[in-house]
Amino acid sequence: MYDVLLGLDDDDGRAVAQAQTVSNLPHAPDAVRATLLHVFTDNPGGASVTQVGSVRRARDHLEDAGVEVAFAEESGDPADRILSVARERDVDMIAVAGRRRSPTGKAVFGSVTQSVVLEADRPVVVCHQNDE
């Protein structure tokens, strides 16, 4: 079994793009297990990972494609938590989403995707939403 960790934010389009990338892996229905991770940075209502719309969209796509799905939720810094869960679960690959950002936005706010790509000790695939 090939384990893939999807670090999902709140954007439905990016989550579906990540799920599509994973479901398009060779022999995905038989050989891939996808763990859908959402990192809460602020969760005063105590929501669970399965209540996040983007996670449900990714789950629906993967299950329709026959891919086994598991869930994980964390709190804190998204990049740190994605990397930590990847190590703890010893996943084979991390799937994150890219998005367009201005040069100033990149410099001032940083990027979860950039941090994961630069600090991961395993392969990372960056999935881009189809703008059609």
Secondary structure, 3 states (H helix, E strand, C coil): CEEEEEEECCCHHHHHHHHHHHHCCCCHHHHEEEEEEEEECCCCCCCCHHHCHHHHHHHHHHHHCCCEEEEEEEECCHHHHHHHHHHHHCCCEEEEECCCCCHHHHHHHCCHHHHHHHHCCCCEEEECCCCC
